[in-house]
Amino acid sequence: MIILKILCRKELNLTATLDAKAAYADADFVVIVVPTNVYSTNRIDVATSKRACFARYMGC
């Protein structure tokens, strides 16, 4: 909720990039977008999301 309040009060300068260093260099917030598979049983596969978060944690 606090993040939403900050975003509502601030002029947004949104940028999309594949360059991780550029994304994190001067950012207040970073959104990582990865595909999420949804199966016919309505279960989701979060493996890609976990790999993306782990890669960032490891400095990739």
CHARMM internal coordinates of N, CA and C (Angstrom, degrees):
IC EDIT
DIST 1 N 1 CA 1.4418
DIST 1 CA 1 C 1.5303
ANGL 1 N 1 CA 1 C 111.16
DIST 1 C 2 N 1.3114
ANGL 1 CA 1 C 2 N 116.90
DIHE 1 N 1 CA 1 C 2 N -38.24
DIST 2 N 2 CA 1.4645
ANGL 1 C 2 N 2 CA 120.49
DIHE 1 CA 1 C 2 N 2 CA 179.52
DIST 2 CA 2 C 1.5226
ANGL 2 N 2 CA 2 C 110.39
DIHE 1 C 2 N 2 CA 2 C -63.07
DIST 2 C 3 N 1.3254
ANGL 2 CA 2 C 3 N 117.22
DIHE 2 N 2 CA 2 C 3 N -40.56
DIST 3 N 3 CA 1.4639
ANGL 2 C 3 N 3 CA 120.68
DIHE 2 CA 2 C 3 N 3 CA 179.49
DIST 3 CA 3 C 1.5208
ANGL 3 N 3 CA 3 C 110.28
DIHE 2 C 3 N 3 CA 3 C -61.68
DIST 3 C 4 N 1.3199
ANGL 3 CA 3 C 4 N 117.36
DIHE 3 N 3 CA 3 C 4 N -42.07
DIST 4 N 4 CA 1.4674
ANGL 3 C 4 N 4 CA 120.25
DIHE 3 CA 3 C 4 N 4 CA 178.58
DIST 4 CA 4 C 1.5179
ANGL 4 N 4 CA 4 C 111.70
DIHE 3 C 4 N 4 CA 4 C -61.99
DIST 4 C 5 N 1.3238
ANGL 4 CA 4 C 5 N 117.98
DIHE 4 N 4 CA 4 C 5 N -40.01
DIST 5 N 5 CA 1.4616
ANGL 4 C 5 N 5 CA 120.56
DIHE 4 CA 4 C 5 N 5 CA 177.91
DIST 5 CA 5 C 1.5149
ANGL 5 N 5 CA 5 C 111.17
DIHE 4 C 5 N 5 CA 5 C -63.32
DIST 5 C 6 N 1.3259
ANGL 5 CA 5 C 6 N 116.57
DIHE 5 N 5 CA 5 C 6 N -41.69
DIST 6 N 6 CA 1.4678
ANGL 5 C 6 N 6 CA 120.58
DIHE 5 CA 5 C 6 N 6 CA 178.76
DIST 6 CA 6 C 1.5250
ANGL 6 N 6 CA 6 C 109.98
DIHE 5 C 6 N 6 CA 6 C -63.40
DIST 6 C 7 N 1.3320
ANGL 6 CA 6 C 7 N 116.86
DIHE 6 N 6 CA 6 C 7 N -46.03
DIST 7 N 7 CA 1.4603
ANGL 6 C 7 N 7 CA 120.49
DIHE 6 CA 6 C 7 N 7 CA -178.34
DIST 7 CA 7 C 1.5207
ANGL 7 N 7 CA 7 C 112.49
DIHE 6 C 7 N 7 CA 7 C -65.18
DIST 7 C 8 N 1.3161
ANGL 7 CA 7 C 8 N 117.53
DIHE 7 N 7 CA 7 C 8 N -33.03
DIST 8 N 8 CA 1.4682
ANGL 7 C 8 N 8 CA 120.86
DIHE 7 CA 7 C 8 N 8 CA 179.39
DIST 8 CA 8 C 1.5195
ANGL 8 N 8 CA 8 C 111.97
DIHE 7 C 8 N 8 CA 8 C -70.54
DIST 8 C 9 N 1.3058
ANGL 8 CA 8 C 9 N 117.85
DIHE 8 N 8 CA 8 C 9 N -27.85
DIST 9 N 9 CA 1.4713
ANGL 8 C 9 N 9 CA 121.53
DIHE 8 CA 8 C 9 N 9 CA -177.38
DIST 9 CA 9 C 1.5239
ANGL 9 N 9 CA 9 C 113.18
DIHE 8 C 9 N 9 CA 9 C -91.02
DIST 9 C 10 N 1.2980
ANGL 9 CA 9 C 10 N 117.41
DIHE 9 N 9 CA 9 C 10 N -12.35
DIST 10 N 10 CA 1.4535
ANGL 9 C 10 N 10 CA 121.84
DIHE 9 CA 9 C 10 N 10 CA -170.83
DIST 10 CA 10 C 1.5263
ANGL 10 N 10 CA 10 C 110.55
DIHE 9 C 10 N 10 CA 10 C -111.38
DIST 10 C 11 N 1.3272
ANGL 10 CA 10 C 11 N 116.67
DIHE 10 N 10 CA 10 C 11 N 141.82
DIST 11 N 11 CA 1.4544
ANGL 10 C 11 N 11 CA 120.09
DIHE 10 CA 10 C 11 N 11 CA 173.18
DIST 11 CA 11 C 1.5227
ANGL 11 N 11 CA 11 C 107.78
DIHE 10 C 11 N 11 CA 11 C -70.49
DIST 11 C 12 N 1.3304
ANGL 11 CA 11 C 12 N 116.73
DIHE 11 N 11 CA 11 C 12 N 128.77
DIST 12 N 12 CA 1.4546
ANGL 11 C 12 N 12 CA 120.70
DIHE 11 CA 11 C 12 N 12 CA -175.71
DIST 12 CA 12 C 1.5168
ANGL 12 N 12 CA 12 C 111.59
DIHE 11 C 12 N 12 CA 12 C -89.63
DIST 12 C 13 N 1.3179
ANGL 12 CA 12 C 13 N 115.01
DIHE 12 N 12 CA 12 C 13 N 136.59
DIST 13 N 13 CA 1.4519
ANGL 12 C 13 N 13 CA 122.70
DIHE 12 CA 12 C 13 N 13 CA 174.41
DIST 13 CA 13 C 1.5249
ANGL 13 N 13 CA 13 C 105.77
DIHE 12 C 13 N 13 CA 13 C -123.70
DIST 13 C 14 N 1.3417
ANGL 13 CA 13 C 14 N 116.23
DIHE 13 N 13 CA 13 C 14 N 85.81
DIST 14 N 14 CA 1.4567
ANGL 13 C 14 N 14 CA 121.04
DIHE 13 CA 13 C 14 N 14 CA -174.18
DIST 14 CA 14 C 1.5163
ANGL 14 N 14 CA 14 C 110.77
DIHE 13 C 14 N 14 CA 14 C -88.14
DIST 14 C 15 N 1.3348
ANGL 14 CA 14 C 15 N 115.33
DIHE 14 N 14 CA 14 C 15 N 137.56
DIST 15 N 15 CA 1.4512
ANGL 14 C 15 N 15 CA 121.90
DIHE 14 CA 14 C 15 N 15 CA 179.33
DIST 15 CA 15 C 1.5188
ANGL 15 N 15 CA 15 C 109.00
DIHE 14 C 15 N 15 CA 15 C -138.05
DIST 15 C 16 N 1.3154
ANGL 15 CA 15 C 16 N 116.95
DIHE 15 N 15 CA 15 C 16 N 137.26
DIST 16 N 16 CA 1.4606
ANGL 15 C 16 N 16 CA 121.61
DIHE 15 CA 15 C 16 N 16 CA 174.69
DIST 16 CA 16 C 1.5237
ANGL 16 N 16 CA 16 C 108.46
DIHE 15 C 16 N 16 CA 16 C -107.20
DIST 16 C 17 N 1.3207
ANGL 16 CA 16 C 17 N 116.61
DIHE 16 N 16 CA 16 C 17 N 137.02
DIST 17 N 17 CA 1.4555
ANGL 16 C 17 N 17 CA 121.07
DIHE 16 CA 16 C 17 N 17 CA -179.68
DIST 17 CA 17 C 1.5150
ANGL 17 N 17 CA 17 C 110.17
DIHE 16 C 17 N 17 CA 17 C -154.11
DIST 17 C 18 N 1.3063
ANGL 17 CA 17 C 18 N 115.78
DIHE 17 N 17 CA 17 C 18 N 155.97
DIST 18 N 18 CA 1.4596
ANGL 17 C 18 N 18 CA 121.98
DIHE 17 CA 17 C 18 N 18 CA 171.67
DIST 18 CA 18 C 1.5269
ANGL 18 N 18 CA 18 C 110.36
DIHE 17 C 18 N 18 CA 18 C -100.60
DIST 18 C 19 N 1.3129
ANGL 18 CA 18 C 19 N 116.94
DIHE 18 N 18 CA 18 C 19 N -2.38
DIST 19 N 19 CA 1.4644
ANGL 18 C 19 N 19 CA 123.29
DIHE 18 CA 18 C 19 N 19 CA -178.39
DIST 19 CA 19 C 1.5277
ANGL 19 N 19 CA 19 C 109.19
DIHE 18 C 19 N 19 CA 19 C -90.05
DIST 19 C 20 N 1.3205
ANGL 19 CA 19 C 20 N 116.72
DIHE 19 N 19 CA 19 C 20 N 103.67
DIST 20 N 20 CA 1.4657
ANGL 19 C 20 N 20 CA 121.36
DIHE 19 CA 19 C 20 N 20 CA -175.93
DIST 20 CA 20 C 1.5241
ANGL 20 N 20 CA 20 C 112.15
DIHE 19 C 20 N 20 CA 20 C -60.36
DIST 20 C 21 N 1.3169
ANGL 20 CA 20 C 21 N 118.03
DIHE 20 N 20 CA 20 C 21 N -41.50
DIST 21 N 21 CA 1.4686
ANGL 20 C 21 N 21 CA 120.25
DIHE 20 CA 20 C 21 N 21 CA -179.33
DIST 21 CA 21 C 1.5205
ANGL 21 N 21 CA 21 C 111.26
DIHE 20 C 21 N 21 CA 21 C -62.25
DIST 21 C 22 N 1.3206
ANGL 21 CA 21 C 22 N 116.24
DIHE 21 N 21 CA 21 C 22 N -41.65
DIST 22 N 22 CA 1.4634
ANGL 21 C 22 N 22 CA 120.21
DIHE 21 CA 21 C 22 N 22 CA 178.30
DIST 22 CA 22 C 1.5232
ANGL 22 N 22 CA 22 C 110.68
DIHE 21 C 22 N 22 CA 22 C -66.46
DIST 22 C 23 N 1.3275
ANGL 22 CA 22 C 23 N 116.52
DIHE 22 N 22 CA 22 C 23 N -37.21
DIST 23 N 23 CA 1.4673
ANGL 22 C 23 N 23 CA 120.69
DIHE 22 CA 22 C 23 N 23 CA -177.68
DIST 23 CA 23 C 1.5246
ANGL 23 N 23 CA 23 C 111.44
DIHE 22 C 23 N 23 CA 23 C -65.71
DIST 23 C 24 N 1.3078
ANGL 23 CA 23 C 24 N 117.42
DIHE 23 N 23 CA 23 C 24 N -40.51
DIST 24 N 24 CA 1.4624
ANGL 23 C 24 N 24 CA 121.10
DIHE 23 CA 23 C 24 N 24 CA -174.56
DIST 24 CA 24 C 1.5230
ANGL 24 N 24 CA 24 C 113.86
DIHE 23 C 24 N 24 CA 24 C -91.03
DIST 24 C 25 N 1.3076
ANGL 24 CA 24 C 25 N 118.04
DIHE 24 N 24 CA 24 C 25 N -15.25
DIST 25 N 25 CA 1.4569
ANGL 24 C 25 N 25 CA 121.95
DIHE 24 CA 24 C 25 N 25 CA -172.42
DIST 25 CA 25 C 1.5263
ANGL 25 N 25 CA 25 C 114.06
DIHE 24 C 25 N 25 CA 25 C -57.45
DIST 25 C 26 N 1.3116
ANGL 25 CA 25 C 26 N 117.59
DIHE 25 N 25 CA 25 C 26 N -48.69
DIST 26 N 26 CA 1.4612
ANGL 25 C 26 N 26 CA 120.06
DIHE 25 CA 25 C 26 N 26 CA -172.91
DIST 26 CA 26 C 1.5310
ANGL 26 N 26 CA 26 C 111.24
DIHE 25 C 26 N 26 CA 26 C -133.95
DIST 26 C 27 N 1.3325
ANGL 26 CA 26 C 27 N 116.44
DIHE 26 N 26 CA 26 C 27 N 31.06
DIST 27 N 27 CA 1.4626
ANGL 26 C 27 N 27 CA 120.16
DIHE 26 CA 26 C 27 N 27 CA -173.55
DIST 27 CA 27 C 1.5206
ANGL 27 N 27 CA 27 C 112.15
DIHE 26 C 27 N 27 CA 27 C -96.65
DIST 27 C 28 N 1.3263
ANGL 27 CA 27 C 28 N 115.34
DIHE 27 N 27 CA 27 C 28 N 142.76
DIST 28 N 28 CA 1.4638
ANGL 27 C 28 N 28 CA 120.93
DIHE 27 CA 27 C 28 N 28 CA 170.45
DIST 28 CA 28 C 1.5272
ANGL 28 N 28 CA 28 C 109.59
DIHE 27 C 28 N 28 CA 28 C -82.87
DIST 28 C 29 N 1.3309
ANGL 28 CA 28 C 29 N 116.73
DIHE 28 N 28 CA 28 C 29 N -37.45
DIST 29 N 29 CA 1.4590
ANGL 28 C 29 N 29 CA 123.73
DIHE 28 CA 28 C 29 N 29 CA 179.26
DIST 29 CA 29 C 1.5176
ANGL 29 N 29 CA 29 C 108.51
DIHE 28 C 29 N 29 CA 29 C -138.60
DIST 29 C 30 N 1.3207
ANGL 29 CA 29 C 30 N 116.61
DIHE 29 N 29 CA 29 C 30 N 145.82
DIST 30 N 30 CA 1.4560
ANGL 29 C 30 N 30 CA 122.14
DIHE 29 CA 29 C 30 N 30 CA 174.96
DIST 30 CA 30 C 1.5209
ANGL 30 N 30 CA 30 C 107.68
DIHE 29 C 30 N 30 CA 30 C -128.28
DIST 30 C 31 N 1.3222
ANGL 30 CA 30 C 31 N 116.18
DIHE 30 N 30 CA 30 C 31 N 130.32
DIST 31 N 31 CA 1.4569
ANGL 30 C 31 N 31 CA 121.82
DIHE 30 CA 30 C 31 N 31 CA 176.97
DIST 31 CA 31 C 1.5244
ANGL 31 N 31 CA 31 C 107.31
DIHE 30 C 31 N 31 CA 31 C -110.40
DIST 31 C 32 N 1.3176
ANGL 31 CA 31 C 32 N 116.08
DIHE 31 N 31 CA 31 C 32 N 122.61
DIST 32 N 32 CA 1.4600
ANGL 31 C 32 N 32 CA 121.15
DIHE 31 CA 31 C 32 N 32 CA 178.32
DIST 32 CA 32 C 1.5228
ANGL 32 N 32 CA 32 C 107.31
DIHE 31 C 32 N 32 CA 32 C -100.36
DIST 32 C 33 N 1.3331
ANGL 32 CA 32 C 33 N 115.71
DIHE 32 N 32 CA 32 C 33 N 123.01
DIST 33 N 33 CA 1.4568
ANGL 32 C 33 N 33 CA 120.90
DIHE 32 CA 32 C 33 N 33 CA -177.08
DIST 33 CA 33 C 1.5249
ANGL 33 N 33 CA 33 C 108.55
DIHE 32 C 33 N 33 CA 33 C -113.33
DIST 33 C 34 N 1.3255
ANGL 33 CA 33 C 34 N 115.60
DIHE 33 N 33 CA 33 C 34 N 123.06
DIST 34 N 34 CA 1.4614
ANGL 33 C 34 N 34 CA 121.55
DIHE 33 CA 33 C 34 N 34 CA 177.47
DIST 34 CA 34 C 1.5268
ANGL 34 N 34 CA 34 C 108.55
DIHE 33 C 34 N 34 CA 34 C -135.28
DIST 34 C 35 N 1.3282
ANGL 34 CA 34 C 35 N 117.42
DIHE 34 N 34 CA 34 C 35 N 154.93
DIST 35 N 35 CA 1.4666
ANGL 34 C 35 N 35 CA 119.15
DIHE 34 CA 34 C 35 N 35 CA 179.03
DIST 35 CA 35 C 1.5253
ANGL 35 N 35 CA 35 C 111.10
DIHE 34 C 35 N 35 CA 35 C -66.84
DIST 35 C 36 N 1.3112
ANGL 35 CA 35 C 36 N 116.31
DIHE 35 N 35 CA 35 C 36 N 145.49
DIST 36 N 36 CA 1.4583
ANGL 35 C 36 N 36 CA 122.53
DIHE 35 CA 35 C 36 N 36 CA 176.37
DIST 36 CA 36 C 1.5210
ANGL 36 N 36 CA 36 C 108.19
DIHE 35 C 36 N 36 CA 36 C -128.15
DIST 36 C 37 N 1.3192
ANGL 36 CA 36 C 37 N 115.58
DIHE 36 N 36 CA 36 C 37 N 116.54
DIST 37 N 37 CA 1.4675
ANGL 36 C 37 N 37 CA 120.15
DIHE 36 CA 36 C 37 N 37 CA 179.31
DIST 37 CA 37 C 1.5210
ANGL 37 N 37 CA 37 C 109.98
DIHE 36 C 37 N 37 CA 37 C -77.30
DIST 37 C 38 N 1.3369
ANGL 37 CA 37 C 38 N 115.50
DIHE 37 N 37 CA 37 C 38 N 135.52
DIST 38 N 38 CA 1.4635
ANGL 37 C 38 N 38 CA 121.83
DIHE 37 CA 37 C 38 N 38 CA 174.80
DIST 38 CA 38 C 1.5202
ANGL 38 N 38 CA 38 C 106.86
DIHE 37 C 38 N 38 CA 38 C -117.07
DIST 38 C 39 N 1.3082
ANGL 38 CA 38 C 39 N 115.35
DIHE 38 N 38 CA 38 C 39 N 124.07
DIST 39 N 39 CA 1.4578
ANGL 38 C 39 N 39 CA 120.59
DIHE 38 CA 38 C 39 N 39 CA -178.18
DIST 39 CA 39 C 1.5190
ANGL 39 N 39 CA 39 C 110.96
DIHE 38 C 39 N 39 CA 39 C -86.72
DIST 39 C 40 N 1.3195
ANGL 39 CA 39 C 40 N 116.77
DIHE 39 N 39 CA 39 C 40 N 165.25
DIST 40 N 40 CA 1.4656
ANGL 39 C 40 N 40 CA 121.81
DIHE 39 CA 39 C 40 N 40 CA -179.40
DIST 40 CA 40 C 1.5317
ANGL 40 N 40 CA 40 C 112.11
DIHE 39 C 40 N 40 CA 40 C -61.63
DIST 40 C 41 N 1.3242
ANGL 40 CA 40 C 41 N 116.95
DIHE 40 N 40 CA 40 C 41 N -18.54
DIST 41 N 41 CA 1.4697
ANGL 40 C 41 N 41 CA 121.46
DIHE 40 CA 40 C 41 N 41 CA 178.27
DIST 41 CA 41 C 1.5285
ANGL 41 N 41 CA 41 C 111.46
DIHE 40 C 41 N 41 CA 41 C -87.05
DIST 41 C 42 N 1.3560
ANGL 41 CA 41 C 42 N 116.35
DIHE 41 N 41 CA 41 C 42 N 7.44
DIST 42 N 42 CA 1.4686
ANGL 41 C 42 N 42 CA 123.99
DIHE 41 CA 41 C 42 N 42 CA -177.86
DIST 42 CA 42 C 1.5286
ANGL 42 N 42 CA 42 C 113.17
DIHE 41 C 42 N 42 CA 42 C 67.64
DIST 42 C 43 N 1.3103
ANGL 42 CA 42 C 43 N 117.47
DIHE 42 N 42 CA 42 C 43 N 17.26
DIST 43 N 43 CA 1.4609
ANGL 42 C 43 N 43 CA 121.25
DIHE 42 CA 42 C 43 N 43 CA 173.55
DIST 43 CA 43 C 1.5205
ANGL 43 N 43 CA 43 C 107.79
DIHE 42 C 43 N 43 CA 43 C -89.52
DIST 43 C 44 N 1.3158
ANGL 43 CA 43 C 44 N 117.14
DIHE 43 N 43 CA 43 C 44 N 146.76
DIST 44 N 44 CA 1.4601
ANGL 43 C 44 N 44 CA 120.64
DIHE 43 CA 43 C 44 N 44 CA 179.59
DIST 44 CA 44 C 1.5223
ANGL 44 N 44 CA 44 C 109.70
DIHE 43 C 44 N 44 CA 44 C -109.48
DIST 44 C 45 N 1.3228
ANGL 44 CA 44 C 45 N 114.63
DIHE 44 N 44 CA 44 C 45 N 150.32
DIST 45 N 45 CA 1.4611
ANGL 44 C 45 N 45 CA 121.87
DIHE 44 CA 44 C 45 N 45 CA 177.98
DIST 45 CA 45 C 1.5224
ANGL 45 N 45 CA 45 C 107.17
DIHE 44 C 45 N 45 CA 45 C -103.65
DIST 45 C 46 N 1.3122
ANGL 45 CA 45 C 46 N 116.70
DIHE 45 N 45 CA 45 C 46 N 109.15
DIST 46 N 46 CA 1.4743
ANGL 45 C 46 N 46 CA 120.93
DIHE 45 CA 45 C 46 N 46 CA -177.32
DIST 46 CA 46 C 1.5249
ANGL 46 N 46 CA 46 C 112.43
DIHE 45 C 46 N 46 CA 46 C -97.65
DIST 46 C 47 N 1.3264
ANGL 46 CA 46 C 47 N 117.95
DIHE 46 N 46 CA 46 C 47 N 12.51
DIST 47 N 47 CA 1.4651
ANGL 46 C 47 N 47 CA 121.18
DIHE 46 CA 46 C 47 N 47 CA -177.76
DIST 47 CA 47 C 1.5286
ANGL 47 N 47 CA 47 C 111.59
DIHE 46 C 47 N 47 CA 47 C -58.98
DIST 47 C 48 N 1.3359
ANGL 47 CA 47 C 48 N 117.74
DIHE 47 N 47 CA 47 C 48 N -43.62
DIST 48 N 48 CA 1.4639
ANGL 47 C 48 N 48 CA 120.79
DIHE 47 CA 47 C 48 N 48 CA -179.97
DIST 48 CA 48 C 1.5248
ANGL 48 N 48 CA 48 C 110.56
DIHE 47 C 48 N 48 CA 48 C -63.71
DIST 48 C 49 N 1.3197
ANGL 48 CA 48 C 49 N 117.27
DIHE 48 N 48 CA 48 C 49 N -40.82
DIST 49 N 49 CA 1.4614
ANGL 48 C 49 N 49 CA 121.21
DIHE 48 CA 48 C 49 N 49 CA 178.72
DIST 49 CA 49 C 1.5220
ANGL 49 N 49 CA 49 C 110.80
DIHE 48 C 49 N 49 CA 49 C -63.46
DIST 49 C 50 N 1.3190
ANGL 49 CA 49 C 50 N 116.34
DIHE 49 N 49 CA 49 C 50 N -42.50
DIST 50 N 50 CA 1.4678
ANGL 49 C 50 N 50 CA 120.22
DIHE 49 CA 49 C 50 N 50 CA 178.75
DIST 50 CA 50 C 1.5268
ANGL 50 N 50 CA 50 C 111.03
DIHE 49 C 50 N 50 CA 50 C -63.45
DIST 50 C 51 N 1.3387
ANGL 50 CA 50 C 51 N 116.51
DIHE 50 N 50 CA 50 C 51 N -41.87
DIST 51 N 51 CA 1.4661
ANGL 50 C 51 N 51 CA 119.40
DIHE 50 CA 50 C 51 N 51 CA 179.55
DIST 51 CA 51 C 1.5264
ANGL 51 N 51 CA 51 C 110.79
DIHE 50 C 51 N 51 CA 51 C -64.13
DIST 51 C 52 N 1.3321
ANGL 51 CA 51 C 52 N 117.40
DIHE 51 N 51 CA 51 C 52 N -41.00
DIST 52 N 52 CA 1.4593
ANGL 51 C 52 N 52 CA 120.95
DIHE 51 CA 51 C 52 N 52 CA -179.34
DIST 52 CA 52 C 1.5217
ANGL 52 N 52 CA 52 C 110.64
DIHE 51 C 52 N 52 CA 52 C -64.29
DIST 52 C 53 N 1.3138
ANGL 52 CA 52 C 53 N 117.65
DIHE 52 N 52 CA 52 C 53 N -43.44
DIST 53 N 53 CA 1.4700
ANGL 52 C 53 N 53 CA 121.00
DIHE 52 CA 52 C 53 N 53 CA 179.01
DIST 53 CA 53 C 1.5096
ANGL 53 N 53 CA 53 C 111.19
DIHE 52 C 53 N 53 CA 53 C -67.30
DIST 53 C 54 N 1.3290
ANGL 53 CA 53 C 54 N 117.21
DIHE 53 N 53 CA 53 C 54 N -40.53
DIST 54 N 54 CA 1.4626
ANGL 53 C 54 N 54 CA 120.67
DIHE 53 CA 53 C 54 N 54 CA 179.71
DIST 54 CA 54 C 1.5190
ANGL 54 N 54 CA 54 C 110.24
DIHE 53 C 54 N 54 CA 54 C -66.47
DIST 54 C 55 N 1.3421
ANGL 54 CA 54 C 55 N 117.28
DIHE 54 N 54 CA 54 C 55 N -40.50
DIST 55 N 55 CA 1.4730
ANGL 54 C 55 N 55 CA 120.72
DIHE 54 CA 54 C 55 N 55 CA 179.84
DIST 55 CA 55 C 1.5236
ANGL 55 N 55 CA 55 C 109.76
DIHE 54 C 55 N 55 CA 55 C -61.27
DIST 55 C 56 N 1.3139
ANGL 55 CA 55 C 56 N 117.98
DIHE 55 N 55 CA 55 C 56 N -41.47
DIST 56 N 56 CA 1.4670
ANGL 55 C 56 N 56 CA 120.62
DIHE 55 CA 55 C 56 N 56 CA 179.61
DIST 56 CA 56 C 1.5255
ANGL 56 N 56 CA 56 C 110.25
DIHE 55 C 56 N 56 CA 56 C -67.68
DIST 56 C 57 N 1.3320
ANGL 56 CA 56 C 57 N 116.55
DIHE 56 N 56 CA 56 C 57 N -40.20
DIST 57 N 57 CA 1.4579
ANGL 56 C 57 N 57 CA 121.29
DIHE 56 CA 56 C 57 N 57 CA 178.85
DIST 57 CA 57 C 1.5227
ANGL 57 N 57 CA 57 C 110.28
DIHE 56 C 57 N 57 CA 57 C -61.39
DIST 57 C 58 N 1.3340
ANGL 57 CA 57 C 58 N 116.67
DIHE 57 N 57 CA 57 C 58 N -36.68
DIST 58 N 58 CA 1.4615
ANGL 57 C 58 N 58 CA 121.61
DIHE 57 CA 57 C 58 N 58 CA -179.00
DIST 58 CA 58 C 1.5330
ANGL 58 N 58 CA 58 C 111.77
DIHE 57 C 58 N 58 CA 58 C -81.49
DIST 58 C 59 N 1.3245
ANGL 58 CA 58 C 59 N 117.27
DIHE 58 N 58 CA 58 C 59 N -3.72
DIST 59 N 59 CA 1.4603
ANGL 58 C 59 N 59 CA 120.21
DIHE 58 CA 58 C 59 N 59 CA 176.92
DIST 59 CA 59 C 1.5027
ANGL 59 N 59 CA 59 C 115.62
DIHE 58 C 59 N 59 CA 59 C 92.30
DIST 59 C 60 N 1.3234
ANGL 59 CA 59 C 60 N 117.87
DIHE 59 N 59 CA 59 C 60 N 15.21
DIST 60 N 60 CA 1.4722
ANGL 59 C 60 N 60 CA 121.15
DIHE 59 CA 59 C 60 N 60 CA 179.72
DIST 60 CA 60 C 1.5170
ANGL 60 N 60 CA 60 C 110.55
DIHE 59 C 60 N 60 CA 60 C -78.21
END
COOR INIT
IC SEED 1 N 1 CA 1 C
IC BUILD
